[in-house]
């Protein structure tokens, strides 16, 4: 009886110890996961806001261009230049219409003759000054008349500026300049998105803005470009180290605010920073709270079940029912085998979903330009129709632009649809066509991130699984892109693709200048779920699936190493992937 009691006490102590460890470990995992989910939530909000604001900026830029193009063709505008200052011409009425019927409350118009003299300004009576002497952008257009649509900082404000050459009987007679501001964008963010934006123009421009600035608002050494800025935000930032906010790369959580910094760039030069403040207490995080509650419930349930299982297990040990336990163990092994098979299926599906995510990003980037063309053409038709100056040939030409852009969108859909078609059997293809498809699918993203692809391709006829090889190449190039994006000091990244035949074997080498892979992890990069990226940016299955495809399906080899090399008289270090495929 004493031995039995000792056995029970020992097992009770063991059971309690196990439960305590599991509860502590489980609680730590849940709290850590909660932080990861919040971080992912903030990352998603940041990404969506960046896309939203970039879209608003692009739309306003295109609308400004559309207005300028319309007015440049107006006979009254041309007459101002032909009759100089003898003709009364007032565009304030148009500005008022735009103010009353659109979100554009401050639209300025400027007419400059072919000698660089200002003959009309809608926002002031000042004219007849030779602005060519201090406007470099104007000097360029006067020498080489062409349309220029940009964001710039002048003596009044940071503005959208569209400059359109004006011709009369094929003779260049002057320039129509349309100027809009960022206020409509910040009002949209504040009124409809419930955000608090503030635009801080780079302090390099502060001195030129102090005398004639549009808003008359300055914060420390920076000019504030949006009239609707919150006084609370101004007071708060004035009490802080402003440089801390201007150095934000992704987001910052401070004083119960999610703060995002979106640089306003033009031709690679930062003109201003748009800081976005959002109260984290107003964010919808119900799914994360629900996850926390559900996880703790599962943890408690698991501990209770575990206690029950351990008790039963001890009972069987004590009653010498080892045979039954062996049977249970065998069943457990069988279940593990089944789960392992399911795990492999899930890995293949996860890899495909990751590829879909990458391709959707590429589709979005390739569609941006044709959508801008459609927006500009449609806006021009609408505005000219409202002003009663729409001509048939202009109407037809704008519709042709829209049709051409729409056809381009349709063609890109076909390209990406081909990528997702499954490989059921081997097919004949050319290696040059393979690489062209590869660059067509991911080239836009590479161009966006200033990554140059240098290829040296031997055009070979191949019988193999084209789409699976394409998937492997996309995985490797996307990894290279992600590593190159990490190093902001590089003005340009390079990816080299060499493809050739050697001894009845197809050799594909892909090399980058991202600095190489750390020696302590290079032997692990083909392991499943191994990744150096944040959880929100990578699953760790891309290279694993690439090795599975090359080795098991195609019967080839894939290996990686680091290599030092010289290109354009500069020394680099990068990772090189070498793939061999039997022919």
N, C-alpha and C positions, 0 to 999 in steps of 0.2 A: 504493500500500500504506500509505503514511503517512497519507493522508487517511482511509482506512478505520479505522486504529487510533485516530486522533483522534476520529472519530465514535463509536467504541465506548467510549472512555474517558469522553467527555462524557455519553453516555447511561447508562453505569454509575454515574457520580457522581449524575446526576439520579435514577436508580432508587433508589440508597441514600438520598438525601435525602428522597424521597417516602415510602419505607418508614419512616424514622425519624420523620417528621412524623405519619404515620398511626398508628404504634405509640404515640407520646406522646399524641396526641389521643384515640385509642381507649382507652388505659389511664385517662386522666383521666375520660372519659365513664363507663367501667365503675365506677370508684371513686366518682364522683358518684352514679351510679345506685344503687350499693350503699347509700350513705347515705340516699338517698330511700326505698329499699325498707325499710330499717331504721326510718326515721321513720314510714312508713306502717304497718309492723308494730306499732310502739309505739302509734300512733294507734288502730289497730283493737283492740288489747288494752285500751287505755283506755276506748274506747267500749263494748266488751263488758262490762268490769268495772262501768262506770257503770250500764249496764242491769241487770246481775245484782244489784248492791247496791240499786238503787232498787226492784227487784222484791222482794228480801228484806225491805226496809223496809215496802213496801206490804202484803206478806203478813202480817208480824208485826202491823202496824197493824190489819188486818182480823181476824186471829185474836183479838187483844185485845178488839176490839169484839164478836166473836161470844161470847166467854166472858162478857163483861159483860152482854150482852143476855140470855143464858141465866139467869144468876144473879139478874138483876133481876126475873124472872118467878117465881122460886122462893118458895114460901110461907114457908119458914124466914127468908129475907131480909126479907120483909115483916113477919113476927112480931117480929123484932129491933126494928124501928121502932115497931111497935104496943105492945110491952111494954117498950120502952126497954131498960134495963140489967138487967131482971129475968130475962131468958132467956139461957141459956148457948148460945152459937153460935160454932162454931169452923170456919173454912175452911182451917185448916192441912192437914187431910186431903186436901182437893182440891189444894192447892199441892203436897203430896207426890206425889200421883198424876200431876200435870202434870210434876213433876220426874223421876219414874221412867219415864214412858211417852212423854214428848215431849222436844223440845229446849229447852222453856221451864223453866229451873231456878229462877228467882226471880220468881214471880207473887205480887203483893200485892193484897189486897182491902181496901176501905175503905167503911164505911157511914156516911152523914151524914143526920141528920134534916132536916125541912123548915125548921127554924129556923137551920140552919147549924152544929149541934153534932155533933162526931164521936162516934158511939156504938160503933164497932167498927173496929179495925185488926188485920189478920192478922199484921203484922210486929213489933208491939209491944203491950204491955198498956196503953199510954197511951190515954185516951179522955175523953169529956165536956168537951173543950175546944172553944171556939167558934171554929173555924177560919175561919168566914165573915169574921171581922174582918181577916184578912190574905191571903185567897185571892180575887183578883179574878175568876178564872174561875168559882169557886163562886158568887160574888155574882150573876153574870150568869145562871147556870142557875136559881138560886133565884127570881130575878125572872121569868124566862121559861123554864120547864122544857122542855128539849129535849136530844136526844142530842148529845154532843160527843165526837169522836174526834180526838186530836191528839198531837203530840210536844211535850213541855215540859221545862223545867229547874226543879226544886224545890230543897229544902234537902238532899235525899239524893242525887239523881242526875238525869241526863237520861233520860227514860222515855217509853214509849208510854202514854197515859192515855185510857181510855174512861169517860165519865161518863153514866150512864143514869138518867133520872127513874123513880121507883117510884110506882105508883098502887095504891090499894086502894079498890074500889068507886068508881072514877073520881075519887077524891080523892088529890091529890099528898101523899105522906107522907115522901119523902126521896130520896136519891141513892145508887146503887151505883157505886163507882169501882173499876175494874180497872187495875192498873199492872204493866207488864212492862218489861224492860230490853233493852239492845242486845247482851248477852253471847252470846245464841244466834246472832246474825248474825256476830259476830266469830269465834266458834268454827267456824261453817260455813266462813268464808273461810280460817281457819287450817288446819283439819283436812282439809277436802275440796278446797280450791282451792290449798293450799300457798302461802298469802299471809301476810304479817305486817301485820295492821291495828292501828291505834291511834286511839282517838277522843279528841279534845281539845276539851273544852267551852270556849266563848268565855270569855275572861278577865273579861268583864262580870259573870259569874255566880260567879267564884271565891270571893269573900268569903262568900256565902250557903252555899257548899258545904264550907267548911273544917272546920266543927265536927261535922257529922253525915253526911259523905259516905259513899256505899255502898262504894266501892273503897279509900278512904283513900290514893289515889295521886295525887301532884301532880308536874308537870313544869314547872319554872320558874314562870310565872304561870298555868298552865293545869291544870285538873282532868282526869285520865285516867279515862274512863268504862268501859273494858272490863277486867275482872279478868284475862283471859287474855293481856294484853299481854306481849310478849317483853321480858325484861330487857336483851337486847342492843340492841333498838330504843330502849328508854328511855335506856340509857347513850349510845348514838350520838346521839340527838336532844339530849340534855343538853349535848353537846360542840359542837353546831352552833348557827347562828343560826336559831332556830325560825321566825321570821317569814318566812324565805326559803321554807320548805316550805308555810306557810299561804297564800302568795300564788300558788301553782301554779294555772294555769288549765287547761292540758291535761295535761302530764306533765313530769317532770324526771328526767334521767339523771345520777346522782351516786353516786360510790363504788361502781360496779358494781351499782347498784340503779335499777330503774324505779319512780319514786315518783309516785303519783296522789293528788290531793286531791279528795274529794267532800264538798262542804258539806251539812250537815244543816239544812234550812230548814223553817220553819213560819210561814205567813201572811206570807211575804216577809221574815222575820227570820232571820238566820243564828244557830243555836243552838250548833253545833259543827262541827268539821272531822274527817272520817275520812280519815286518811292510810293508804295502802296501799303496802307495800314488796314488790317482787318482784325477786329476783336475776336480772339479765339473762343470766348465764351458764347459768341453768337453762331459758331460753326456747328453744323449738324454732325455729331459724333455718336449718334445713338447706336450704330452698328458696332462700334468699338466697346461701348458700355455693355451692350448685349453680349458680345463675345466674352467679356470679363465675367459677367454673371453666369453665362452658360459654362464657361471653362471651370469655374470654381464648383459649380454643381456637378459637373462630370468628375472632377477631382475627388469630391466627397463620395460620389457614387462608386468611383473606382476603388477608393480605399475600403469602403464597406464590402464591395465584392471581393477585394483582395483578402480582407480579414476572413470572409467566409471560405474562400478557396484555401487559404492557408490552414484554417481550422479543419477543413475536410481532408486536406493533404496530411496533416498531422494524425488525424484519426485513422486514415488508411495505413500510415506508417506504423502507428501503435498497434493496430489490429492485423499487421503483416499481410495486407492486401497489395503486395508488390506487383502481382500479375496485372491487376487492374490499372495500377499506375503506369506500368510499362505500355499497356494498350493506349492509355491517354497520351503518353509521351509520343508514341508512334503517330497518333492522330495529329498531334501538334506539329510534328515534322512534316506530315503530308500537307497540312494547312500552310506551313511556311513555304513549301515548294510552290503551292498554288499562288500564294501572295507574291512570291518572287516573279512568277510568270506574269502576273497582273502588273507588277512594278515595271517590267520591261515594256509592256504595252503602253503604260502611262508615260514612260520616258519618251517613246516615239511620238505620242500625242503632244506632250509638252514641247518637244522640239519643233513640231509642226506649228503649234500655236505661237511659239516665239518667232518663227519665221513669218507668220502672218502679221504679227505686230510690227516687225521691221518693214515689211512690204507696205503696210498701211501708211507708215510714216513717209516712205518714199513716194507713194501715190499722192499724199497731201502736198509734198514739196513740189512734185512735177505739175500738179494742177494749179498751183498758186498763180503762175504767170498768165496762162490762158484765161483763168477766171478774172484776173485784173483787166485783160483786154476786153472781155465781155462786159465787165462793170463800166469801164471807161466809155465804150461804144454806146451802151444803153443809156448811161447818164447824159452823154452828149445829145442823143436823139431826144430824150425827155426834155432837156433844158431848151434846145432849139425849138422844139414844138411849142413849149410854153411861151417862148419869146417870139413865136411866129416867124422864125427865120430859117426853118428847116426846108432844105431843098431836096428834090427827088434824088439827084445824084448822090448827095451826102447821105440820104436815108438808105439808098441801095448799098453804098460803100460800107456804112456802119453795119448793116445786116450781113454783108459778106464777111466782115471781120468776125462777127459773132458765130457765123456758120463754120468758118475755118477753125476757130478756137474750139467749138463744140466737137468737130471732127477729130481734133487732136486729143481731146479728152477721151473720145470713144476708142481711139487707137491705143492709148495707154491702158485702158481697161483690158483690151485684147492681150497686150504684152504681159500684164500681171496675171491674167487668167491662165495663160500658157504655163507660167511658173508653177501654179498650184495643181496642174493636171498630173495625176499619179503615173508613175512608171510601171506598167504591167509587164513589159518585156523590153529587150534591148532594141535600140533603133540606131539608124545610121545618121551621123551628123558630122559637121566640120568644126574643128577646134576654134577657128576664128569666129564662127557664128556663136559658139558657146560663150566666148569671152565677151562678144558684143552684147549678148543677152544679159550676161552678168553685169556689165557696166550700165546697161539700160535700166536694170532693176534697182541698182544701188548708187548709180553715178550722181544723181541729184544730191543725195545726202553727203557724198564725198565732196562735191563742189561747194556745198553750203559750209562745210567745215575746213575749206582751203586745203584739201588733201588731193595731191596730184597722183594719178595712176600712170605709171610708165610700164608699157607692155612690150614684150618681144615674143611674138607668137609665130610658130611654124604651123601653117595651115594644113592640118592632117584630116583625112577621112577616118572616122572612128565608128565602130559598132559597140555600143555600150549603153548603160543607163544614164541618159543625158541629164534628166532632172535631178537624179540623186547626186551626180557629180556637181551640178550647179548648186545644189543645196549645201554641199561641203564647202565649196568656194565662197559662198555667201557667208557662212558661219565664220570662216577664217578672216575674210575681209572686214566683216562687222566688228570682230574682236580687235583687229588692227585699228579700225576707225575709233573705237572706244578708248584704246590706249593712247592714241595720238591726241584725242580731245582732252585728256587729263593734263597734258603739258601745254599750258597757255603761253609759255615763252616762245614756242615755235610759231613762226609766221606762216610756214607751209609744212605740211606733212607729205611724206612720200610712201607710196606702196608700189613695189616692183613685181610684175607678173611675167615669169619666163616659162614658156611651154615649148617642148621639143621632143623628138623621138630619139631613143638611144637603145640599140640592141633589142628591137621588137618590144620596147617598153615606152609608154607615154610618161614623160617627166613633167611635173608641174611644180614650180618653185614660186612661193609668195613671200616677199620680204618687205619689212617696214623700217622706219627710222625712229621708233618709239622708245628706244633705250634698252630693248631686250627684256627677257623674263628672268626674274630672280632665280639664282642657281638652286636655292633651297626648295623651290616649288616647281621647277621646270619638269621634273619627273612625274608630277601629279596632275598636270593640266588636262589629261585625257580621262581622269577619274570622273564618275558621275557625281553631280552636285558640287564639284569643287569649283569655286569661283573667287576671284579677288575683287569683284564688283559688289556694290551695295545690293541688298536683296531686291530692291525695286528696279534694278537695272539689269540683272542677269540671274539665270536659273542654274548655271553650271552644267548644263546638259548639251550645249551646242557642240563642243569639241568631242565629248564622249560619243555622241551620235555620229559625228563625222568619222571617227575611228571605226565605229561599228559598220558604217556604210562601206568604207574603203576596204577594210580588212575582211569582214565576214560576207558582205554581199558582192563586192566587186573583185575580191581576192587580190587586192593590192597592198601597199604599205603607206603609212603616214608617220612622219617623225618631225620633231622640232628641235632647233638649236639656236644659239645666239651667234651673231656674226658681226665683225667689224668690217666696214667698207667705206669707200670714198666715192662721192658723187658731186659733180660740179665744184671740184676742188675743196670739198668740205668732208670732214671725217664724221661718220655716224656709227651707231650701234643699234642693232635691231634684231627681232626674232625672224627666223626663216623657217617656213614650213615646206617640206619636200614630200610630194605625193608621187608614187609610182603606180601605174596601172598597166597590167599586161595587155598586149594587143593580140 
